[in-house]
């Protein structure tokens, strides 16, 4: 978090709540002729937008009027725990044959016909 964000949060921010990953969410009054309140997140650790859970994402973007701390979204049995986007990390999914997953592809079957120019 930059010094400017820290000062702005201290001067204008009201703490709303935090999520399971430790991210802290704030709201502030409208500034400079705006009509909507400002909403922002201060990430715990690396600032990565995919670490914001869906319920907090809806609140940050104005889709939900109340934050999930006061009006939590219903949780269904088929829902999984939120995971951040792992693309570009060692934990990213790599299909069999990927260069970073060993580079060994299954041999082609007999129905493969390579293209050859005429």
N, C-alpha and C positions, 0 to 999 in steps of 0.2 A: 504494500500500500504506500502510495506516495505521500509526501508531507502535505501537499495541497488537499488530497482527499481526507487525510486525518483532521486537518484544521476545519475543512468544510463540514465534516461529520460532527465535530465537536461544537461548532457554532450553530449549525442548522438542523442537525439530525436528531430524530427521536427513535430510540431503539424499539423495534417491533418484536423481534424474536430471532431464533436461530434454528437451524435444521440439524439433522443427525450427523452431518459431516463437519459441523462447527462453523459454517458460514453464518455471518450475522447480517440481519436485514434492518434497514432504516427507512424512515419516511421523513419528509421535510415539507414545510409550507411552500406554496407557490412563490417564486421569485421572479422579479422583472416582468410583471404583466402577464405571466402565465396563469391559467385557470386551474390546471391540475396540480395535485401535490407531486413532489418528486419522490421516487422510490429507488433505492439502490442496495447493493450487496457488497459486503467486505468479506472476501474469501479467506478461509482458513488455509493457509499454505499457498500453493501455486494458483494464480488467477486463471481458472479454466471455466468457461461458461457452461460446459456440459455437466459440471458438478452441481448445478442448481436443480433440485428435485422438481417434478412437474407442478406440484401444488404451489410452491414458491415462485416458479416461473410464471404461472397464471397471475399471481398477485403482483409481481414486479411489472408485468406488461399491462396491468389495468383490467384484466379479464375477470378478476375477483375483487369485490369491493373490500372485503375483510381479509386480513392475513390468516394463514392456516392455524395460527396459534389460538385465535378466537373463534374461527369457524372452520374446523378441519374438514377436508374432503373425505368422503366415505372410502374405506379400504375394502376391497373385494378379495376373496380367496385366490383368485387367479392372478392377482398382481404380484410382481416380483419387486424385490428391493431395488431402488434406483442405483444404477451404475454409471459412472462417467464414461465419456468416449475415450477408448483406449488406443485409438489410431495413432501411430507414430511412437508407441511405447513397446517395451519388450512383451507386454501382456496382450498385445493386439492379436486378433485372429489371423492366422495365416493358413490357407488351404494346403492340402498335400501337394507337393511339387513346387511350392514357393521357394524362391532363392534363399530366403532367410529361415526357412523351415527344413533345410537339408537339401533341397533341390532335386529330390528323387521323385520322379513322376511314374505313375503306373504305365506299363507299356501300352501302346495303342492297340486296339482290337483289329481284327481283319477287315472291318468294314470301312476303314479310313482310306480315302483316296486323295493324295496330295494334288493340289492344282498345278498344272504345268501349262505354260503359255504355248499357243499354237505357232 
